[in-house]
Amino acid sequence: MTQFGTGKVDFKAVFARLKAAGFNGPIMVEGVKVGATPEETTTSARANREFLERAMSAI
């Protein structure tokens, strides 16, 4: 699995499309790059969360 923002999904476009359609519900995006240690996995999950927060705040 890749880090959010490094793959093919244009998260900003997806979120913008949902907003334009009037969607106002919860969104769940699941995915985390599993690291060699629990700390690496936590760092990966945190980076994904921060990426999504930035993407959503931009729309």
C-alpha positions in Angstrom: 0.0 0.0 0.0 1.2 3.5 -0.8 1.0 6.7 1.3 -2.0 8.9 0.5 -1.0 11.5 -2.1 1.5 9.3 -3.8 -0.9 7.0 -5.7 -3.5 7.5 -8.4 -6.4 8.8 -6.3 -7.1 12.5 -6.6 -8.5 12.9 -3.1 -9.1 16.7 -3.5 -11.2 16.0 -6.6 -13.2 13.3 -4.9 -13.9 15.4 -1.9 -14.8 18.4 -4.1 -17.2 16.3 -6.1 -18.9 15.0 -3.0 -19.2 18.6 -1.7 -20.6 19.9 -5.0 -23.2 17.1 -4.9 -24.3 18.3 -1.5 -22.9 15.3 0.4 -22.7 16.3 4.1 -22.2 12.9 5.7 -19.3 11.1 7.3 -16.4 9.9 5.2 -14.2 7.0 6.0 -11.0 6.4 4.2 -9.1 3.3 5.2 -5.5 2.5 4.4 -2.2 2.5 6.0 1.2 1.4 4.8 2.4 -1.3 7.3 5.9 -0.6 8.5 8.5 -2.9 9.8 7.8 -1.7 13.3 4.6 -0.5 15.1 6.2 3.0 15.2 6.6 3.0 11.4 3.0 2.0 11.0 1.8 4.7 13.4 3.9 7.3 11.5 2.4 6.1 8.2 -1.2 6.3 9.6 -0.5 9.8 11.0 0.9 11.0 7.7 -2.3 9.7 6.0 -4.5 11.5 8.4 -2.6 14.8 8.0 -2.8 14.5 4.2 -6.5 14.0 4.3 -7.0 16.9 6.7 -5.1 19.2 4.3 -6.9 17.9 1.3 -10.3 18.4 2.9 -9.5 21.9 4.2 -8.5 22.9 0.7 -12.0 22.5 -0.7 
